[in-house]
Amino acid sequence: MLQPRTEHRYVRPSWNCLRCGDPWPCARARADLVEQFDPADIPLTAYLSAALFEALNDHVVRSLPVPSDLHDRILGWVRDHQP
């Protein structure tokens, strides 16, 4: 999967930020992603959709509860940054 240029990457299986420990994507990761990708463009949505799929898979395979905000946290915020 494409890896954006940011130090604020996710850690599996927690899906918290490697750098700051906040739930990923943290505020800095979101800012970096918006800076690198046009929020209205398909690559950002595709990248985050793949990340959401991997996060769901990590939780299901390990029988961990899926956080209720997982979709909004990983993918849902993009619509707020679209023109």
Buried (B, 14 or more C-beta within 10 A) or exposed (E): EEEBEBEBBBEEBBBBBBBBEEBBBBEBBBBBBBEBBEBEEEEBBEBBBBBBEBBBEBBEEEEEEEBEEBEEBBBEBBEEBEE
